[in-house]
Amino acid sequence: MIITAFAASNSSQSINRKLVSYAASLIQTTEVNLLDLHDYEMPLYSQDREQACGVPDQAHRFLQQIAESDALIISFAEHNGSYSAAYKNLFDWCSRVDQKVYQDKPMVLLSTSPGPRGGTTVLSAAVNAMPYFGGVVKGQFSLPSFHENFDVEKGRVKNESLDAQLKGEVAKLTDDM
Ligand SMILES: Cc1cc2nc3c(=O)[nH]c(=O)nc-3n(C[C@H](O)[C@H](O)[C@H](O)COP(=O)(O)O)c2cc1C
């Protein structure tokens, strides 16, 4: 079983990357393919660019990574209540190849932020939108106040109740596999 995981962020210090790495490590007997959005950076999407040059190879490569996955875990950075521009640009380019970007794959969606809301606005936007883009959402979890609730040295959620919630949501990914 191959789990593809990534943070929808292009920060080298991404807290969502830390969270998604931990979440992926909770699934036993599986290969984890941790993607980095920097490897899929493209010019800002525009219809003019698409008409002039087509869809860049990076979008095709990203879609191929999804195709080769059995399941996905994505953790969304929240920028002004929405997706990071880095993720949205990748997503927009990919949607020009196939609107079902996520190709009917089961997924668990996460978010975290330094604040007490933990990126719940972007998470609920992502959960609501996924069915239109081929994402089969099995579970969701938002980690509030990242710096209080995540032990960066140990690479795990340190609040026990939140950790149990996360484990419950991640387990849903493999329930019927
Ligand atoms: C442009 C910008 C907008 C932001 N907007 C929000 C926001 O709406 N809600 C929030 O909780 N945090 C917001 N933040 C703080 C991010 O949650 C924080 O930078 C976090 O580290 C982003 O996740 P990442 O580290 O995985 O990239 C914003 C940060 C930036 C740079």
The ligand as an SDF file (V2000), in Angstrom:
LIG
                    3D

 31 33  0  0  0  0  0  0  0  0999 V2000
   -0.1360   35.3010    4.1100 C   0  0  0  0  0  0  0  0  0  0  0  0
   -0.4830   34.5620    5.3710 C   0  0  0  0  0  0  0  0  0  0  0  0
   -1.7970   34.4730    5.7700 C   0  0  0  0  0  0  0  0  0  0  0  0
   -2.1360   33.7590    6.9200 C   0  0  0  0  0  0  0  0  0  0  0  0
   -3.4610   33.6180    7.2520 N   0  0  0  0  0  0  0  0  0  0  0  0
   -3.8010   32.8120    8.2800 C   0  0  0  0  0  0  0  0  0  0  0  0
   -5.1750   32.5230    8.5550 C   0  0  0  0  0  0  0  0  0  0  0  0
   -6.0790   32.9600    7.8670 O   0  0  0  0  0  0  0  0  0  0  0  0
   -5.4670   31.6910    9.5790 N   0  0  0  0  0  0  0  0  0  0  0  0
   -4.4780   31.1430   10.3580 C   0  0  0  0  0  0  0  0  0  0  0  0
   -4.7940   30.3840   11.2810 O   0  0  0  0  0  0  0  0  0  0  0  0
   -3.1710   31.3930   10.1290 N   0  0  0  0  0  0  0  0  0  0  0  0
   -2.8070   32.2030    9.1100 C   0  0  0  0  0  0  0  0  0  0  0  0
   -1.4920   32.4490    8.8280 N   0  0  0  0  0  0  0  0  0  0  0  0
   -0.4600   31.8400    9.6820 C   0  0  0  0  0  0  0  0  0  0  0  0
   -0.1910   30.4300    9.2110 C   0  0  0  0  0  0  0  0  0  0  0  0
   -1.1180   29.5540    9.8160 O   0  0  0  0  0  0  0  0  0  0  0  0
    1.2440   30.0280    9.5760 C   0  0  0  0  0  0  0  0  0  0  0  0
    2.1550   30.8110    8.8230 O   0  0  0  0  0  0  0  0  0  0  0  0
    1.5110   28.5550    9.3650 C   0  0  0  0  0  0  0  0  0  0  0  0
    2.8410   28.2990    9.7680 O   0  0  0  0  0  0  0  0  0  0  0  0
    1.2700   28.1420    7.9230 C   0  0  0  0  0  0  0  0  0  0  0  0
    1.4420   26.7560    7.7830 O   0  0  0  0  0  0  0  0  0  0  0  0
    2.7990   26.1490    7.2040 P   0  0  0  0  0  0  0  0  0  0  0  0
    3.8610   26.4130    8.2580 O   0  0  0  0  0  0  0  0  0  0  0  0
    2.5090   24.6880    7.0610 O   0  0  0  0  0  0  0  0  0  0  0  0
    3.1150   26.8400    5.9230 O   0  0  0  0  0  0  0  0  0  0  0  0
   -1.1220   33.1500    7.7010 C   0  0  0  0  0  0  0  0  0  0  0  0
    0.2150   33.2600    7.2820 C   0  0  0  0  0  0  0  0  0  0  0  0
    0.5350   33.9470    6.1490 C   0  0  0  0  0  0  0  0  0  0  0  0
    1.9760   34.0300    5.7020 C   0  0  0  0  0  0  0  0  0  0  0  0
  1  2  1  0
  2  3  1  0
  2 30  2  0
  3  4  2  0
  4  5  1  0
  4 28  1  0
  5  6  2  0
  6  7  1  0
  6 13  1  0
  7  8  2  0
  7  9  1  0
  9 10  1  0
 10 11  2  0
 10 12  1  0
 12 13  2  0
 13 14  1  0
 14 15  1  0
 14 28  1  0
 15 16  1  0
 16 17  1  0
 16 18  1  0
 18 19  1  0
 18 20  1  0
 20 21  1  0
 20 22  1  0
 22 23  1  0
 23 24  1  0
 24 25  2  0
 24 26  1  0
 24 27  1  0
 28 29  2  0
 29 30  1  0
 30 31  1  0
M  END
$$$$
